[in-house]
Amino acid sequence: MENVIKSFFLGLFIGIILQLYGHAEVLFKYKVVTVLASGSVGFIIGFITEWLTSILPIRMANSRTYFFINNLIAVIVTTFIMASLLLVTSSEMEDEGEFTPVLLIVLSIICIANLFDYMMYRRAQNKLKTFKAMIEDNEL
């Protein structure tokens, strides 16, 4: 569930970045609604990603493999959802060539966030090993 919440906030962050990238002249309330919608899409992507990751076989319980597969699923689900959104709104888009740079920005942010999450996991594991070794030394 923690990753689903992280995905919501990542969606909010992506929405803010895309608002800065877009330079559209719209009212502030529409920008806020767009950012919140982006957060909601992030929540849905996080939920689907966690659900698909949870049905993986137990033999893939290696942390590196888990983070890689989780990232791959997130990228595929995000691409699928963004392509679906493009198809739904394509009649209103002036230039469908805008989709590729936006998709690359979103996928880059997702990959960087997943890499950062993996690095934080490794850092926590290393600190845990150090703490465990310190406790074992004190017991002797």
C-alpha positions in Angstrom: 0.0 0.0 0.0 3.0 2.3 0.7 4.0 2.2 -3.0 0.4 3.1 -4.1 0.6 6.2 -2.0 4.1 7.0 -3.3 2.6 6.6 -6.9 -0.1 9.1 -6.0 2.5 11.7 -4.9 4.7 10.8 -7.9 1.6 11.5 -10.1 1.2 14.9 -8.4 4.8 15.7 -9.0 4.5 14.6 -12.7 1.4 16.8 -13.0 3.3 19.8 -11.7 6.3 19.1 -14.0 3.9 18.8 -17.0 2.2 22.1 -16.0 5.6 23.8 -16.1 6.4 22.1 -19.4 3.1 23.0 -21.1 3.1 26.8 -20.9 -0.7 26.8 -21.5 -2.6 29.9 -20.6 -5.4 28.4 -18.5 -7.0 29.4 -15.2 -5.2 28.3 -12.0 -8.1 26.2 -10.9 -7.8 24.1 -14.1 -4.1 23.6 -13.4 -4.9 22.4 -9.9 -7.6 20.0 -11.2 -5.1 18.7 -13.8 -2.4 18.1 -11.2 -5.0 16.3 -9.0 -6.1 14.2 -12.0 -2.4 13.3 -12.6 -2.1 12.2 -9.0 -5.3 10.1 -9.4 -3.8 8.5 -12.5 -0.6 7.9 -10.5 -2.7 6.2 -7.8 -4.3 3.9 -10.4 -1.0 3.1 -12.0 0.5 2.3 -8.5 -2.4 0.1 -7.7 -2.2 -1.9 -10.9 1.6 -2.1 -10.7 1.4 -3.4 -7.1 -1.4 -5.9 -8.0 0.6 -7.3 -11.0 3.8 -7.4 -8.9 2.0 -9.3 -6.1 1.0 -12.1 -8.4 4.6 -12.8 -9.4 6.0 -16.2 -8.4 7.8 -16.4 -5.0 11.0 -17.6 -6.7 11.4 -14.0 -8.0 11.7 -12.7 -4.4 15.1 -11.2 -5.0 15.0 -7.5 -4.3 16.9 -6.5 -7.5 14.6 -8.6 -9.6 11.5 -7.2 -7.8 12.5 -3.6 -8.3 13.3 -4.2 -12.0 10.0 -6.0 -12.7 8.1 -3.4 -10.7 9.7 -0.6 -12.8 9.0 -2.5 -16.0 5.4 -3.0 -15.1 5.0 0.6 -14.1 6.5 1.8 -17.4 4.2 -0.5 -19.4 1.1 0.4 -17.5 1.9 4.1 -17.7 2.5 3.9 -21.4 -0.8 2.0 -21.9 -2.8 4.5 -19.8 -1.2 7.5 -21.5 -1.9 6.0 -24.9 -5.5 5.4 -23.9 -5.8 9.0 -22.7 -4.4 10.1 -26.0 -7.0 8.1 -27.9 -9.8 9.4 -25.8 -8.7 13.0 -26.2 -7.1 12.8 -29.7 -10.0 14.7 -31.3 -9.1 17.7 -29.2 -5.3 17.6 -29.6 -3.9 19.9 -32.2 -0.6 18.0 -32.7 -0.2 14.3 -31.7 3.6 14.9 -32.0 3.3 16.5 -28.5 2.7 13.1 -27.0 6.2 11.6 -27.5 8.1 14.2 -25.5 5.5 14.2 -22.7 5.6 10.4 -22.6 9.4 10.5 -22.4 9.3 13.0 -19.6 6.8 10.9 -17.6 8.7 7.6 -18.2 12.0 9.2 -17.3 10.5 10.5 -14.0 9.1 7.1 -13.2 12.4 5.3 -13.9 14.3 7.9 -11.8 11.9 7.5 -9.0 12.1 3.7 -9.0 15.9 3.9 -9.1 15.8 6.3 -6.2 13.4 3.9 -4.3 15.8 1.0 -4.9 18.8 3.0 -3.8 17.0 4.0 -0.6 16.1 0.3 0.0 19.7 -0.7 -0.4 20.8 2.1 1.9 18.3 0.9 4.6 19.5 -2.7 4.2 23.2 -1.7 4.6 22.3 0.3 7.7 20.4 -2.7 9.1 23.5 -4.9 8.5 25.7 -2.4 10.3 23.3 -2.1 13.2 23.0 -5.9 13.4 26.7 -6.3 13.4 27.0 -3.6 16.1 24.5 -5.4 18.3 26.2 -8.7 17.8 29.5 -7.2 18.8 28.0 -5.7 22.0 26.5 -9.0 23.0 29.9 -10.7 23.0 
